[in-house]
Amino acid sequence: MATISRGVMCVFCELFVATIIATLLSVVAAFGGAHENQEATQWASKANQIMDVCSPGSPPFRLIEDIKVWTKDNQWVAGTYTLIWQNPDAWRDELALPDYHEIRVGGKQSISFLRSQPYWTPAALHARPLAGVTRFVSRVPTFGVTRTHDTVRGRVNVHCFSGKPIRSIKAEGCFDADRGFFLSSADSASSGIIRTEFADYVNLGEHFIPRQTRDYRDDRLVGEVDIREASLTHEADSGAFAPPAGATRIGGCLLPGFPKPIAMPSPGRRRAKVSGTVALEVKSDTQGSIEDVVVVEPLDPSLDSKAVETIKKEWRFQPATCSGVPVPLETVVLVDFLRSLF
């Protein structure tokens, strides 16, 4: 059997990364208590406002992060991420890893990007969801919430929500009960338990962001982000946001409106001698039609082919948007296959 996985590394991105759950929640019905769902939504909204350093009117800033990711080759890969932000129409970021280098420059409803590789490498696949401001969007179940509970972590009072927003997925999100900071998310699906923890919040202008982010898969540490610098800056010269030579320009923005799935069928039931996850990079046009599917991290040749075939022929989206304008979409998806019992 195959299931569409989600979590830190199962993401939609329009040359940016945000969690897949945010798109799915827009089309699933809540089956938890209405009061709990509303309360969770209010807490998530407050946390997002606290962390939204790119909100209208926010001052220019520079963000530099050290990133480490654990790959399927059983080794740590270290790199850096840098973001220079002036406003939604003037920003520049850079992801630098040993086997991958990417520069993006934002203009008015456009992004110019230059990559050292035509597709993300496995290390880039894991690093991109951790890098930059998109990870600050709080991942908490606001649909299907079935339980709230309070606890204490060290000296911090914690308020948590848990539920089952989508069939086969259990989710939990926890907040600092006194300050409203987002502290952690945990998702349990067929692929295992994925947990993200945020700590040591620092202020950037009127907002606060976590200095430390840690990702765990089945209690194994698989990703680290440490903010090296987060500082307000003066407005940069316009030349700082000139696209690099050879860059490709597409429609887009740093934080576009989420795409909405129209059809996302699972690759379906089939006998499999192995279980695990295949990672694919998916590109769609401004109509939401699939243009290209590439296996980034393979699992098994036959299962890889099944996943590619299903996505190419059957997946459709309403496209991501920037200020209401449809933009191209680049998607990284994890598809989980379970070993057949019969």
N, C-alpha and C positions, 0 to 999 in steps of 0.2 A: 504494500500500500504506500501511497505517496501523500504527503501533506505539504502544504505551503507553510514553511516555517517563518517565524518572525523573531526579531530581537535586535540586539545591538548590531549584528552583521546582516540582517535581512532588511533591506532598506529600499526606498524609492529615492531617486536623486535626479535633479535637473542640473547636472554638474555640481551638485551639492548632495548632502545626505540628510535624510530625516527618517524617522522610524516608520515602518510599514503599517504599524497598528493605527497610526493617526489617519491614514487613508481608509482603512477598513472600518474603523469606528463610524465613519460618516455614512455607511450603508447598512450597518447591522442594527437590529432592533434591540433595545434594552430589555433585559428580562430580570434585572434586579429591582430592588426597591427604588421608587422614584425619588424619595428623599435622599437616599444614599448616593444615587447617581448625581443629583443636583449638588450635594455637598462636595463630592469628589471633584466635580467640574469647577466649583468655586475655589477650592484649594489649588487645583492645577492652574487656573487662570491667575491667581495671586502669585504663585511661584514663577510663572512665565513672565509676568510683569516685572518682578524683582530682577530676573536674569536677562531681560530683553535689552541688551546694550546697543542694539541696532534699531531701536524704536525711533519714530520721527522726532526730530529735535535733539537727539542725543549728541553729545560732543564728539569730535574726532578722537580716535584712540589707536593704540598699537597693541597687538596681542602676539606673544611669542610662546610657543609650547614645545616641550620635549615629549616625544611619543615613543612608546615601546609596544610591539605587538608580538604575540606568540603565533608562529605559523605551523602549518601541517608538516613542515620539515623538522619540527621539534627544536626550533631555535628562536631566540629573541632577535628581532630586527628593530633597530633604533633609528629615529629620524626627528625632524623638526617641522613645525607648522608656524607660519607667520601671516598675520592679517593686519593690513593697514586700512582703517575705515575712516572715511570722511563723511559720506552720506550714501543713500541707496544707489546713487548714480556715479559714485566715485569711490572705488575700493579696489584693493589688490591683495590676493593671498597666494601663498606658495607652500606646497607640500614637498619635502625633500627626504627621500629614502635612498638607501644604497643602490637599489635597482629601478628606481622610479623617481621622476621629477616632474612636477606640474605647476604651472603658473596660470592664474586666472585674473582677469582685470574686468571689473564691472563698469558698464556705461549705462546710458538711459535705455532700459528694457533690453539690454544686451550683455553678453559675456564673451570676451575674447580669451581663448585658452590655448596653451602650448604644452604638449606632453612629450616626454622622452620615449614613451611607448604608445602604440595605437590603442591598447586596452590596459586596464588596471592589472598590475601584477598581484599575486596573492597577498603580499605584504601591504600594498596600497589598498586592496579590498578591505583589509582589516583596519587599516589606519584611518581611512577617510571618514568612517562614521564617528570616530573619536575626535577628529580634528575640528577646531573652530567653534563657532557660535551655535551651530545647529544642534549640537548635543545638549544644549542648555534647555531645549524644549522638554518639559517634564513629561515622562512616560508613565502615566498612571491610568488605571482603568476608570473611565467615566461612564461607561455603559456596563450593564451586567454586574454592578457592585452588589455583593451579597453580605459583606461584613466590614465593620470598622472596629479598630481597636487601638488602645493607647499603651505605650510602653516607655521605657527609659533606656537610652544608650549613653553610658557614661553619665554626664551631667545634663544631657539633652532630653527634654520631653518630646516624645515622638508620637505622631498621629498617622495611622495607616489605613489604607483602603485595600480590600482584596475582593476578587470576583472572577468571573469567567466571561469576559467580553465577547469571545469567539469560541465556537465549539472546538474542543481539544486544547484550548489554551487557558491556563490559569495565570492571573496577573496580580501583582501587589505593588503599590506605590506608597512611600512614606515621606512625611514632611516634618520639619522642625515645628513643633506645636506652638512655640512662642514667637519665632521670627518668620515663619512661612517658607523657609528654604526647602528646596527639594533635596532629599537625602538619599533615596535609593529606589530602584525598581527591580522587580524579579518576575520572570516569566517562565512558566513550566509548560513545555510542549513535548511532542514526540522526540524532538532532537535533544532534550535534556533541559536543565535549568540554567537560565542566563540571568545574571545579576549585575547591576551597575550601581556603584556607590559614589556619592559626591561628598567632599569634605573640605574643611578649611576655607570658608568663603571669604573673599576679599572684595572691597568695593572698587568700582570703576565708575566714576561720576556718581550718579544717583542710583546706580544699580550694583548688584552683588553677583559674583560668579565664583564657582568652586575652583580653588587652586589645584585640587587633586581629584582625579577621576580614575576609578578602578573598575575593570570589567572582569567578570568571572564566568566560566562555563563549567557547570557541575563542580563548583567550589575550587576550580583551578584558575589561578590568575592568568588571563590571556591578553590583557591590555592595560596600559598605564598612560595617563596624561598628567603632566605637571606643568603648571604655568610658570614660565621663567620670568616673564614681564607682562604686566597689564597696566598701561599708563595712558593718561590723556595727552593729546598732542595738539599742536597748532595746525591749522589748515595747511595741507601740503600743496606744493606747486602742481599745476595741472599735468605737468610732464611726468609726475610720479605715477600717473594712471594711464600712461600711453601703452597700448598693447605691445607685447614683445614681437620682434621680427618673426614672421612665419606663423603667427597665431591664427587660429580659426575663430570666426565670429558667428555666434548664433543668438537667437532671441533668448532672453532669460534674465534672472536676477538671483541674488544670493539666497533669498528666502521666499521662493514663489509659493503661490497657493497650491495646496496638495492636489495631485491627480486623483481622480475617483475611478475605481475599477468598475467596468461595465460587465466584463466576463473574465473570470480568473479560475477556470476549472483546474483541479488537481490533475497531474499526469495519470492518475487512476490506479486501480488495483492491477497488480501483476506479480507473478512469482519472482522473487529476488533471492539470490544466495548471499547477498551482502546487505547491510544497512548502513546508512550514513547520509551525508549531505553533499549535493552538488551545487556549486555557486556559478551563477550565470550573469553576464552583463547584457542587458537588454536595452535596445534603443528604439524609440517610437517617434513618430512625426507629430506635427501640430494638430492632426486629426485623431491622435490616439492609436493609430495603426502601428503594428510592430514592423520595424525596418530591418533589424539585425539582432541575432542572439549568438553570443560567444561564451563557451565554457571557460570560466576563469580558474576554478578549482574542480577537477574531475573526480568522479567516484567510481564508476564502472561504465565501460563503453556503451552498453545497451541502455542503461538507465540514463546516462548523459544524453543519448540520442532521443529517448522518450521525452525527457524534459524539454529539450530544444524544440522538438516537433510540436508538442502541446502548446508551448508559448507562442511559437510562430503562427500556428493555425487558429488558435482559439482565444488567446488573450486580447482584450480590448480595454481601453481606458478613455475617460474624458481627460483631455490633456491638462497638464499643469498650466498655471496662468501667472502672469505678472501684470498687476493692475488690470485684470480682466482680459488680457491678451493671451491667447494660447501660445505656448512655447514648446520646443522640442523637449523630449524627456530621455534621460539616461538612467537606467534602473539596474541595481544589483539585487538579485533575488537568490535566496537559499531555498532549495527544494529538498525535503527530507524523504528518504525511502526507508521503509521498515522491512525487515526480513520476514518473508512469508512463513507462516507456521505450518502450512500444509502443502 
